[in-house]
Amino acid sequence: MPAVGDSGERRIGILGGTFDPPHLGHLLIAETARVALGLECVLFVPAGEPWLKSGQDITAGGHRRRMVELAIADNANFCVSDVELRRAGPSYTVDTLRQLRGEFGGDAVLYFIVGSDVLEQFHRWKEPAAVLELCRLAVVTRPGGPAEPLALMGRRYPDAVAGGAVLPVPGPSVNFSASELRGLIARGGSARYQVPDGVLRYIDDNGLYRTGLE
């Protein structure tokens, strides 16, 4: 049965990122938010051209989407969307939310799941105020994040925070780094128990991260 809120609305979680590669931290964040917020599902959205990582080498979108599919295969509450991979140009959260809002309809409440470490840069996002109108920001504790995320966001977006647009998600602090994992794999180290087994097999079968990004 789909999870619904007190007013009967559908609750949809959205987790964006490059997922290069997807790791157990992504899965823990998604499951923590799903349970805490009573989400019907969590939609993993691999970034097309993340503007905050402009100029950086990123693994081809087809590889990253397939790795996400493998990572979430055993959880019926997780699914993947290629909405950003299909859209040309830089990937902006506000554009993705507008497109997903159209797909899910007005009866759905969108919860955009983020780590607390991104909040210091949230004001640099494209149309940050519009993001807070289109979704509720579900904030999971991450190392490097502000000690009081609601206070930080409240100073910049007081009306949105007062209206419940920013929600702290209780749960364990998640400390995984995709860039560190890529370096570990490139050096011939083992990423087992940090990356799902199916993803590790895919990385090995396709030679990803061993001799540079594909």
C-alpha contacts under 8 A as a table, 3 or more apart, distances in Angstrom:
res1	aa1	res2	aa2	distance
2	P	10	R	7.30
2	P	40	E	5.06
3	A	10	R	6.48
3	A	11	R	6.54
3	A	38	G	5.74
3	A	39	L	5.61
3	A	40	E	4.57
4	V	7	S	7.66
4	V	8	G	5.21
4	V	9	E	5.28
4	V	10	R	4.87
4	V	11	R	5.98
4	V	38	G	7.14
4	V	39	L	7.44
4	V	40	E	7.24
5	G	8	G	5.13
5	G	9	E	5.40
5	G	10	R	6.74
5	G	11	R	6.97
5	G	38	G	7.66
6	D	9	E	7.48
9	E	107	D	5.47
9	E	108	A	5.63
9	E	109	V	6.59
10	R	39	L	7.81
10	R	40	E	6.85
10	R	107	D	6.30
10	R	108	A	4.49
10	R	109	V	5.95
11	R	38	G	7.17
11	R	39	L	4.92
11	R	40	E	5.58
11	R	41	C	7.61
11	R	108	A	5.79
11	R	109	V	4.95
11	R	110	L	6.16
11	R	111	Y	7.19
12	I	39	L	5.60
12	I	40	E	5.73
12	I	41	C	5.60
12	I	42	V	6.17
12	I	43	L	7.45
12	I	108	A	6.75
12	I	109	V	6.15
12	I	110	L	5.01
12	I	111	Y	6.01
13	G	30	A	7.99
13	G	33	A	7.80
13	G	34	R	7.02
13	G	39	L	6.17
13	G	40	E	7.61
13	G	41	C	6.00
13	G	42	V	4.27
13	G	43	L	5.93
13	G	110	L	5.98
13	G	111	Y	4.68
13	G	112	F	5.98
13	G	113	I	6.74
14	I	42	V	5.48
14	I	43	L	4.71
14	I	44	F	6.07
14	I	45	V	7.10
14	I	110	L	7.09
14	I	111	Y	6.01
14	I	112	F	4.81
14	I	113	I	5.89
15	L	30	A	7.03
15	L	42	V	6.88
15	L	43	L	6.06
15	L	44	F	4.90
15	L	45	V	6.05
15	L	112	F	6.23
15	L	113	I	5.23
15	L	114	V	7.13
16	G	44	F	5.91
16	G	45	V	4.63
16	G	46	P	5.90
16	G	47	A	6.63
16	G	113	I	7.66
17	G	45	V	6.62
17	G	46	P	5.40
17	G	47	A	5.53
18	T	21	P	7.66
18	T	46	P	5.24
18	T	47	A	5.00
18	T	48	G	7.74
18	T	50	P	7.45
18	T	58	I	7.87
18	T	64	R	7.46
19	F	22	P	4.30
19	F	23	H	7.58
19	F	46	P	6.23
19	F	47	A	7.98
19	F	64	R	6.20
19	F	68	V	7.12
19	F	178	A	7.45
20	D	58	I	7.27
20	D	59	T	6.61
20	D	64	R	6.21
20	D	178	A	6.10
20	D	179	S	7.82
20	D	182	R	7.89
21	P	64	R	6.79
21	P	67	M	7.05
21	P	178	A	6.00
21	P	181	L	7.85
21	P	182	R	7.55
21	P	195	V	7.88
21	P	199	V	7.93
22	P	26	H	6.45
22	P	64	R	7.83
22	P	67	M	6.68
22	P	68	V	6.04
22	P	71	A	6.89
22	P	178	A	7.40
22	P	195	V	6.88
22	P	199	V	7.72
23	H	26	H	5.58
23	H	27	L	6.91
23	H	71	A	7.70
23	H	176	F	7.60
23	H	178	A	7.26
23	H	194	Q	5.95
23	H	195	V	4.38
23	H	196	P	6.51
24	L	27	L	5.04
24	L	28	L	6.08
24	L	176	F	7.84
24	L	193	Y	7.76
24	L	194	Q	5.53
24	L	195	V	5.48
24	L	196	P	6.57
25	G	28	L	5.04
25	G	29	I	6.09
25	G	174	V	6.03
25	G	175	N	6.96
25	G	176	F	5.58
25	G	194	Q	7.74
26	H	29	I	5.23
26	H	30	A	6.20
27	L	30	A	5.13
27	L	31	E	6.09
27	L	71	A	7.96
27	L	72	I	7.63
28	L	31	E	5.22
28	L	32	T	5.90
28	L	174	V	7.65
29	I	32	T	5.21
29	I	33	A	6.20
29	I	140	V	6.89
29	I	174	V	7.20
30	A	33	A	5.31
30	A	34	R	6.04
30	A	42	V	6.54
30	A	113	I	7.56
31	E	34	R	4.94
31	E	35	V	6.19
32	T	35	V	5.53
32	T	36	A	6.09
32	T	169	V	7.64
32	T	170	P	7.83
32	T	171	G	6.41
33	A	36	A	5.11
33	A	37	L	5.78
33	A	38	G	7.92
33	A	39	L	7.63
33	A	113	I	7.36
33	A	138	A	7.41
33	A	140	V	7.69
33	A	169	V	6.27
34	R	37	L	5.54
34	R	38	G	5.61
34	R	39	L	4.76
34	R	40	E	7.52
34	R	41	C	6.94
34	R	42	V	6.77
35	V	38	G	5.20
35	V	39	L	6.75
36	A	169	V	6.66
36	A	170	P	7.14
37	L	169	V	7.83
39	L	42	V	7.05
40	E	77	N	7.00
41	C	77	N	4.69
41	C	78	F	5.67
41	C	79	C	7.40
42	V	77	N	6.38
42	V	78	F	4.98
42	V	79	C	6.44
43	L	78	F	6.05
43	L	79	C	5.05
43	L	80	V	5.40
43	L	81	S	6.53
44	F	68	V	7.58
44	F	78	F	7.29
44	F	79	C	6.09
44	F	80	V	4.60
44	F	81	S	6.15
45	V	80	V	6.00
45	V	81	S	5.16
45	V	82	D	6.27
45	V	83	V	7.08
45	V	84	E	7.00
46	P	61	G	7.53
46	P	64	R	6.95
46	P	65	R	6.39
46	P	80	V	7.94
46	P	81	S	7.34
46	P	82	D	6.60
46	P	84	E	6.77
46	P	85	L	6.93
47	A	50	P	5.79
47	A	61	G	7.91
47	A	84	E	5.54
47	A	85	L	6.30
47	A	91	S	6.25
48	G	61	G	6.69
48	G	84	E	4.97
48	G	85	L	4.32
48	G	86	R	7.47
48	G	87	R	7.19
48	G	88	A	7.77
48	G	89	G	7.82
48	G	90	P	6.95
48	G	91	S	5.71
49	E	53	K	7.88
49	E	54	S	7.44
49	E	85	L	7.91
49	E	89	G	6.49
49	E	90	P	4.62
49	E	91	S	5.14
50	P	53	K	5.48
50	P	54	S	6.53
50	P	90	P	5.81
50	P	91	S	5.05
50	P	92	Y	7.22
51	W	54	S	5.06
51	W	90	P	5.45
51	W	91	S	6.26
51	W	92	Y	7.24
53	K	56	Q	5.61
57	D	213	L	6.69
58	I	213	L	6.54
58	I	214	E	7.78
59	T	63	H	6.81
59	T	64	R	6.70
59	T	213	L	5.40
59	T	214	E	5.20
60	A	63	H	5.57
60	A	64	R	6.52
60	A	214	E	6.25
61	G	64	R	5.04
61	G	65	R	6.00
61	G	85	L	6.41
62	G	65	R	5.25
62	G	66	R	6.20
63	H	66	R	5.20
63	H	67	M	6.18
64	R	67	M	5.11
64	R	68	V	6.29
65	R	68	V	5.15
65	R	69	E	6.29
65	R	80	V	7.63
65	R	82	D	7.36
66	R	69	E	5.01
66	R	70	L	6.30
67	M	70	L	5.11
67	M	71	A	6.08
67	M	198	G	7.97
67	M	199	V	5.44
67	M	202	Y	7.10
68	V	71	A	4.93
68	V	72	I	6.22
68	V	80	V	7.12
68	V	199	V	7.89
69	E	72	I	5.50
69	E	73	A	5.87
69	E	79	C	7.59
69	E	80	V	6.68
70	L	73	A	5.21
70	L	198	G	5.77
70	L	199	V	5.99
71	A	74	D	7.81
71	A	196	P	5.79
71	A	198	G	6.67
71	A	199	V	6.12
72	I	75	N	5.58
72	I	78	F	6.07
72	I	79	C	7.06
73	A	76	A	7.45
73	A	78	F	7.96
75	N	78	F	5.61
76	A	79	C	7.57
81	S	84	E	7.88
82	D	85	L	4.99
82	D	86	R	6.09
83	V	86	R	5.47
83	V	87	R	6.52
83	V	96	T	7.08
84	E	87	R	5.09
84	E	88	A	7.94
84	E	91	S	6.21
84	E	96	T	6.84
85	L	88	A	7.63
87	R	91	S	7.72
91	S	95	D	7.64
91	S	96	T	7.74
92	Y	95	D	5.52
92	Y	96	T	6.55
92	Y	125	W	7.62
92	Y	126	K	6.53
93	T	96	T	5.08
93	T	97	L	6.10
93	T	125	W	7.84
93	T	126	K	7.52
93	T	131	V	7.29
94	V	97	L	5.15
94	V	98	R	6.23
94	V	126	K	6.69
94	V	127	E	6.73
94	V	128	P	7.62
94	V	130	A	6.88
94	V	131	V	5.34
94	V	134	L	7.86
95	D	98	R	5.18
95	D	99	Q	6.30
96	T	99	Q	5.17
96	T	100	L	6.10
97	L	100	L	5.06
97	L	101	R	5.83
97	L	131	V	7.42
97	L	134	L	6.51
97	L	135	C	7.48
98	R	101	R	5.04
98	R	102	G	6.40
98	R	134	L	7.14
99	Q	102	G	5.23
99	Q	103	E	6.43
100	L	103	E	4.87
100	L	104	F	6.03
101	R	104	F	5.37
101	R	105	G	5.70
101	R	106	G	7.01
101	R	108	A	7.81
101	R	110	L	7.75
101	R	134	L	7.60
102	G	105	G	5.36
102	G	106	G	7.77
104	F	107	D	7.61
104	F	108	A	6.16
105	G	108	A	6.09
106	G	109	V	7.80
109	V	135	C	6.75
109	V	136	R	7.68
110	L	134	L	7.31
110	L	135	C	4.83
110	L	136	R	6.27
111	Y	135	C	5.54
111	Y	136	R	4.79
111	Y	137	L	5.81
111	Y	138	A	5.98
112	F	135	C	6.31
112	F	136	R	6.15
112	F	137	L	5.03
112	F	138	A	5.78
113	I	137	L	6.16
113	I	138	A	4.68
113	I	139	V	6.09
113	I	140	V	7.27
114	V	118	V	7.07
114	V	137	L	7.09
114	V	138	A	6.14
114	V	139	V	5.17
114	V	140	V	6.14
115	G	118	V	6.00
115	G	119	L	7.78
115	G	139	V	5.59
115	G	140	V	4.79
115	G	141	T	5.84
115	G	142	R	5.44
115	G	145	G	7.62
116	S	119	L	5.65
116	S	139	V	5.59
116	S	140	V	5.72
116	S	141	T	5.14
116	S	142	R	5.34
116	S	143	P	7.86
116	S	144	G	7.73
116	S	145	G	4.67
116	S	146	P	6.72
116	S	149	P	6.76
117	D	120	E	6.75
117	D	141	T	7.67
117	D	142	R	5.71
117	D	143	P	6.66
117	D	144	G	5.31
117	D	145	G	3.69
117	D	146	P	6.86
118	V	121	Q	5.61
118	V	122	F	6.28
118	V	145	G	7.08
119	L	122	F	4.82
119	L	123	H	7.85
119	L	145	G	7.17
119	L	146	P	7.64
119	L	149	P	7.27
119	L	153	M	7.54
120	E	123	H	7.43
120	E	145	G	7.60
120	E	146	P	7.51
121	Q	124	R	5.47
121	Q	125	W	7.17
122	F	125	W	5.38
122	F	128	P	6.76
123	H	128	P	5.98
124	R	128	P	7.41
125	W	128	P	5.51
127	E	130	A	5.31
127	E	131	V	6.48
128	P	131	V	5.00
128	P	132	L	6.55
129	A	132	L	5.25
129	A	133	E	6.53
129	A	157	Y	7.47
130	A	133	E	4.95
130	A	134	L	6.23
131	V	134	L	5.18
131	V	135	C	6.23
132	L	135	C	5.46
132	L	136	R	6.21
132	L	137	L	6.92
132	L	160	A	6.54
132	L	165	A	5.96
132	L	166	V	7.83
133	E	136	R	7.68
133	E	160	A	7.62
133	E	165	A	7.53
135	C	165	A	7.01
136	R	164	G	7.36
136	R	165	A	4.46
136	R	166	V	5.70
136	R	167	L	7.05
137	L	165	A	5.95
137	L	166	V	4.65
137	L	167	L	5.99
138	A	166	V	6.16
138	A	167	L	4.89
138	A	168	P	5.92
138	A	169	V	6.17
139	V	166	V	7.22
139	V	167	L	5.96
139	V	168	P	4.74
139	V	169	V	5.56
140	V	168	P	6.33
140	V	169	V	5.19
140	V	170	P	7.10
140	V	171	G	7.41
140	V	173	S	7.39
140	V	174	V	7.97
141	T	145	G	6.99
141	T	168	P	7.95
141	T	169	V	7.55
141	T	170	P	7.89
141	T	171	G	7.61
141	T	172	P	7.25
141	T	173	S	5.02
141	T	174	V	6.71
142	R	145	G	5.67
142	R	173	S	5.37
142	R	174	V	5.40
142	R	175	N	6.34
143	P	173	S	7.07
143	P	174	V	7.31
143	P	175	N	6.36
145	G	149	P	7.54
146	P	149	P	5.39
146	P	152	L	7.43
148	E	151	A	5.38
148	E	152	L	6.43
149	P	152	L	5.08
149	P	153	M	6.17
149	P	168	P	7.87
150	L	153	M	5.19
150	L	154	G	5.71
150	L	161	V	7.25
150	L	166	V	7.05
150	L	167	L	7.87
150	L	168	P	7.62
151	A	154	G	4.90
151	A	155	R	6.28
152	L	155	R	5.51
152	L	156	R	6.90
153	M	156	R	5.28
153	M	157	Y	5.69
153	M	158	P	7.19
153	M	161	V	6.91
153	M	166	V	7.87
154	G	157	Y	5.11
154	G	158	P	4.36
154	G	159	D	7.74
154	G	160	A	7.76
154	G	161	V	5.54
154	G	162	A	7.57
155	R	158	P	5.78
157	Y	160	A	5.52
157	Y	161	V	6.25
158	P	161	V	5.28
158	P	162	A	5.98
159	D	162	A	5.10
159	D	163	G	6.11
160	A	163	G	5.08
160	A	164	G	6.50
160	A	165	A	5.28
160	A	166	V	7.34
161	V	164	G	5.19
161	V	165	A	5.27
161	V	166	V	5.48
162	A	165	A	7.51
164	G	167	L	6.68
176	F	194	Q	7.99
177	S	180	E	5.27
177	S	181	L	6.33
178	A	181	L	4.97
178	A	182	R	6.18
179	S	182	R	5.11
179	S	183	G	6.34
180	E	183	G	5.09
180	E	184	L	6.10
181	L	184	L	4.91
181	L	185	I	6.15
181	L	191	A	6.65
182	R	185	I	5.23
182	R	186	A	6.08
182	R	209	Y	5.84
183	G	186	A	5.00
183	G	187	R	6.23
183	G	209	Y	7.66
184	L	187	R	5.26
184	L	188	G	6.52
184	L	189	G	5.12
184	L	190	S	7.02
184	L	191	A	7.07
185	I	188	G	5.05
185	I	189	G	5.19
185	I	190	S	6.50
185	I	191	A	6.70
185	I	209	Y	6.33
185	I	210	R	6.39
186	A	189	G	7.35
186	A	209	Y	5.36
186	A	210	R	4.42
186	A	211	T	6.73
186	A	212	G	7.57
187	R	210	R	7.54
188	G	210	R	7.55
191	A	194	Q	5.43
191	A	195	V	6.07
191	A	200	L	7.64
192	R	195	V	5.85
192	R	196	P	7.39
192	R	197	D	7.03
192	R	200	L	7.42
193	Y	196	P	6.95
193	Y	197	D	7.93
195	V	199	V	6.56
195	V	200	L	6.42
196	P	199	V	5.32
196	P	200	L	6.36
197	D	200	L	5.04
197	D	201	R	6.28
198	G	201	R	5.17
198	G	202	Y	6.28
199	V	202	Y	4.99
199	V	203	I	6.13
200	L	203	I	5.06
200	L	204	D	6.19
201	R	204	D	5.10
201	R	205	D	5.97
202	Y	205	D	5.04
202	Y	206	N	6.05
203	I	206	N	5.37
203	I	207	G	5.80
203	I	208	L	4.97
203	I	209	Y	7.56
204	D	207	G	5.11
204	D	208	L	6.58
207	G	210	R	5.86
207	G	211	T	7.54
208	L	211	T	7.31
208	L	212	G	7.21
208	L	213	L	6.27
208	L	214	E	6.19
209	Y	212	G	5.03
209	Y	213	L	5.27
209	Y	214	E	7.37
210	R	213	L	7.84
